[in-house]
Amino acid sequence: MRHVLKRAGSGAAATPTWAGLVAVLALLAGCTGGTTFLEGKSRAPGDTIRVTPEDGAKGIGRADRIEVGVADGRLERVVVKRVEDAFPTELAGEIAADGRSWRPSAGVRVSLAAKYSVDAVAVDGEGRRSARRTTFATAVPTDRFIGYFSPENRSTVGTGMIVSFDFNRKIQDRAAVQRAIAVTADPPVEIEGHWFGHERLDFRPRAYWEPGTEVTVRLALRDVEGAPGVFGIQHKKVAFTVGRSQVSLVDAANHTMEVRRDGEVLSTVPITAGAPKTTTYNGKMVVTELYDMTRMDGRTVGFGGEYDIKDVPHAIRLTTSGTFLHGNYWASEDTFGTENVSHGCIGLRDVKGGRGDTPASWFFERTLIGDVVEVVNSRDRTVAADNGLGGWNMDWDRWRAGSAVH
């Protein structure tokens, strides 16, 4: 299962990592063989959660309306959080007494030049739970630019983590901007930047980080001219720690996933990968988001009514285009380890609600943002280097060639 979704804050694991991690919250998601969409533009008729502003909206002002509502049933939980910042902060607000709406507290307004995530869980009139995640960005002065980045300050991540910046405006003087961002490690290791177009800059070392490495990111973008007459406004420091090494090898032909922790095999788990017409990407993919529960709806990705699963458990995002490794409770138990039946995702056996002792639960509880999942023996191409944190699929010489600073 795959679809296109711009990165934002994410669901919860034991350790907070990627910007905006939120426990037991979900995004509207789907799995396809490469169809693109913008989340929230196409909604299923049964969707009960309405969010204002619409998903992906930009230029939201401080006086603009922020609201979450349901057509029937009630809201269980709403979290609106400023994300991709050194210190993500929640926007104070309350659910109304009748449970139908959420609004910010009196006098509370969004910050300018910021990105927000909205995570909501609701129960409809028939007692069915559903979840929705959207994002929006507030207005940035026309003569300024900012970079949204990951991972979060003080987080602990896996050894495959790549420091990634998405800029809100096209950067013409890429060398000036890259020079204003310093990524250093203790113990020291060579780190290089690579540009994907004019709006994204990633940093990584030659090989995976060593466990225990302390990484510091310093931004000195204030007053740096990224484009004629457009200047940066950020000046901050962010630090994160590299945790233990966990690399999982998915063999799509043999329907197995071998999980290695610090070089030792923890377990070999039966899986189901992409079916022959909707295969799973080959290559190295990095965990970027974790969700206890998410929704996957075929209507949003051109699959019509083939599926609409509102409570997919233990969902782990691997690519921006929508490849997930997730729990699967709807396939028969003998599917895992014998057949590939998904729309491009990697499925592990699970139970409805995700509360059982299952392979999906076991893996989810042992996963960090920044862990690596590598797929081999699939009849698909290798995942692109800019699809999620896919930069490990590019050799070091090609990676360095993408730097604006030599």
N, C-alpha and C positions, 0 to 999 in steps of 0.2 A: 504494500500500500504506500503510495507516494502522493504528495501534493506540494504546491509552492506556498510557503508562509514565511514572511519576514521575521527575523529573529526578534525575540522579546524576552521578558522575564519568564521564568519557568516554574514548574511544579516542584515538589519537595522531595529531598532525600535526607539522609541523616545529617549531612553537612551542607550548609548553604554555599552555593557556588555561583553558577551563571547568573547574570543580572536578573533580579526580581524573582528568585525562587519562591514559590508559594505552596504550602502543603495542601494536599487533598483538593486542589483546584484544577480546572481543566481548560483546554482550548478546543474549539471546533476544529476537527482534523479529519483527514481522509487519506487513503492510500491509493495511488494510481500508478500507471506505467509511464508517467512523465507529463501528464496534462497539467497546465498551470492555472492558478486562480488566486484571487485575493480574498482572504478569509472575510466572511461577513457580506460579501456582495451577492451570494446566492444562498438562501436559507431554506431549509426544509419547512414544509407547511406546519409540522408539529413543533417547531422551535418556539419556546415560550419566553426566552430571555431577550429583551430589547436593551441595547446600549447606545447612549448618546454621549459623545459624538460617535459617528460610524467608525468601523475598524479601519485603521490606516490613515485616519484624518490627520492633516498637518495644519499648522498655523492657528491652532486653537488659542483664543485670547483668554485673559484672566477672568473676564466677565461672562464667557460663554457657558452654556448649560452643560453640566455633567450629571448624568442620571442613568440608573439601571432599573428596569421594570420588568414585570411578568404579566402576561395576558390573563392567566389564571394560576391557581396554586399560590405558592409563596417562595420568597427568596430564603435560602438557608444561610448563605454566606456571600459577602461581597468584599473584595480587597482591591483598592485602587492604589497603585504604588508607583512612585517615581523610580525608574530603573536606569541601568547602565550609568551609574554614578558611583563615586567612592563610597557614599553612605546612602543606599536606597531608603527612602522614607515613605511611610504610608499616609495617604490623604485621609484625614479624619472625616467620618461620615456615619450615618445611621440608617438602618432599615426601618421603614415606617411601621407603625403598630399593626397594620393589617397585613404586613409582609409583602406587599405588592411592589414597593419601590425603595430605592436607596438614593440618597442625595448627600453631598458634602455637608458637614456641620456649618452652622451659621458663621459667616465671616471667613470661612476657609476657602482659599483660592489656589489654583495651580501655580507652579513656578513657570516663568518664561524660559525658553531655550532648554526644554526638558522633554524626556520621553516617559510616557506613563503606560502601565499595563492595567487592564481591568479583568479580574477573575471573578466569576460568579457561578454559584451552584444553586439550582432551584428544584423544587418539587411541584409538578403540575397537579391539576385537579384530580387526576386518576392515581396519584401517588408515585409517578415515575420520575426519577431523578434525571436531570440533564445538566450540562455544564457548558460554559462559554468563556472564551478568552479573546479580548481585543486589545489593541494598542492605539495610542494617538500621541502626537507630538505637538507641543505648544509653540507659539510664535517665537521666531528668532529675529532680532533686528536685521533689517535687510543688508546691512554692511558687516555682518558677523557670520562666522561659521563655527560649528562644534563637531566633535567626533564622539559618537556613541560607541562604547567599548565594552569588552569583556576580557577576563572574568571580574568578579566583584572583589572589592577590597577585603583583605583578611580571609579569603576563602582558601579551602584546601581542595586541590584538583588532581586529576590523574596525569600521568606522565606524557600524554599526548596533547595536552592543552596548547592551543595557539592563541596568542594575544591578537585580537582582531578589532579594528576600528572601522566604523561606517560613518562617513561624513555627510552632513545634511546638504552640502553644496558641492558642486564639482570643483576639485582642486586642480588648478592649472600649474602652480609652482609646487610640484610634488616634492622636489628636493628640499625646499625650505620647510615644508611641513614635516617631512621625515626627520630632518635634523633636529626638529624641536621636540621629538619624542625619543626618549632614551629607555631601552629595556635592558636591564642588567641582571645578572644572576650571581648567587653565592652558594657553592663555589662557582668561580667564573667559567663561562662557556661562550663560544662564538654565537652571536644571535644576529640574524639578518632580517630586514624587512622586504616585503614583496607587494607590489601594487597590482590590484585587479581593477583595471580601468582607472577612473579619476575620483572614485568615491569610497574605495575600500583599500585599507593597508593592513596586512598581517605580519606578525613577527614570530619566528620560531628558531630554535637551534638546528644544527645539522642532523641530530638524532633526537629521539625522545629524551625529555628531561630525566635526570637522575633523581630517584626518590630522595626527599629531604631538601631539595634545592629551594632556596628562597629567591623569589623573583620580584623585582621592583620596576614599576613603570612610572616614569616621570614625564609629565606633560608641561611644556613651556610654550604653549600655543598662543598665549595672550599677545595680541598685536602682531602676530606673524601674518603676512599677507599671502593667503592661499590662492587668491585670484585677484585681478585688478580691482582695488577698492574694497575687498572683502577680507576682514581680519579675524583671527581667532580670538576666543575669549577665555579659554581654559588654562588654568595653572594649578596643577595638583599632583599628588603622589599616591600611587596605589601599590599595594604589595600582596602577594599570595604565596602559598606554600605548595610544593609538589608532594603529594602523598605517596602511598605505595604504588608499585607498578601493577596494572592489570590489563592484559591484552587477551581478547577473546577471538578465536579463529572459527569462523562459520564456513563449513564445507557444504555448499548448496547441493552438490551432487550426492553426498553421503548423508545429508539431512542431520548434521551434528554441529554442535558448537563446543569447542574445547576452551575452557576458561583457565587461564594461567595467572597466578598471583606471584610476583617476584620470581618468575621463571619456573615455578612449580605448578603442576597441573592440580587445580582444585576439583574440577569435575568435567565430564563430557556429557552435554545435555542434548537430548533429541529436539530437533526444531523442524519447522516447515518454512520454506522460503517462497519466493515468487513463482507462480505458475508459469508454464511455458510461454504464454502470451503476455505476461506481466512480470517479467523476471526482475531479480534483485541486482543492484549494482555490484560489481566486483570492486575490490580495493579497500583501502584503509579509511575508516570513518570514525569521527570523534564524537563522543556523547556531548550534546550541548544543552539538553533539557530533560528533566525527569518529571513525570506526572503520575500520581497515584491513580488518577482516572482521567480519561479524555474521551472526546466524541469523534467518531470517524463516519462521515456521511458521503456516500457515493454521489449524491446530487451536486456537491460542490466541485467535483472533479470530472464530470462528464460520464459517470457510470450510472446515471439514472437512479433507479430504485434497487440496484443490485445489493446495496447494504446501507444501513443507517444504524450504527451501534453507538448508543449514547453513553455507554459505561465501559469503554475499553480499559482494562486494568493494567497497571504496571507498564506504562508507555514511556519509552526511552527514545528521544529524537537523535537521529544520526546524520541527517542531511537537511539543508534548507528546503529542498524540493519535496520533502515529506517522507523520507524513508525512516521508519520506526522499527525498533525491536520491542515487541509488546506481548502482554499476556493474551491468550486466546482460549475462551471457554466454550465457543460455539462449534469448534471442530471436534470430531470424535477423537478419543485418546490415541487410537492406533494410527492417526494421521501423522503424529510427531515421530520423526525418525524414519518415515517411509515415503511421504509424498510432499510435493511443493504445491500449495494451493492458494497462496496469498496474492494480493494485488501489488506485490513488490516489497512488502515488509518482511521481517523475520518474526515468526510466531513461536512462543513458548507455551506449553500447557499451563492453563490457569483455571480458576473457578469464577463464577459470576460474583462480582463484588471484590474479588481479589484478596479475600481474607484467609484463604487456605494455605496449607503447607505445600506449595507447588514449585516447579522449576522457575516459573516467571517471578514469583515472590522471592525465591532464594536469590536469583540473579539481581533483581531490582535492589534488594537490601544491601548488596555488596558492590554497588556501582557508584562511581563518582562522576561528576561533570569532568571531562577531560580524559576519561578512559577510552581505550581504542578497541573498536570492533572491526576486524578485517574479514572480508568475504572473498572466498576463492571458489573456483569451479562453477560459477554461474554463467549462463549463456547471455550475458549482458556485457556492456562496455565497462571500463573502469570509471568510477565516479570522478567528476571534474574537481579540480583543485579548489575551486571557489564555491563548490556546492557544500554548504556547511563549512566545517574546518577540515577540508580535504587536502590541505597543503602537503601532507606526508606522501601523497601520491606523485609528487614532483621531485625529481632528483635535485641535489644541492646546487649544482651548476645552474640549472634552469631557475631555481628559486632565487639565487643571488642575482641572476640577470634581470629579475624583475624589480630590483632595488633602484631608487632614484638617486642614491648616494653611493659613490664608489671611492 
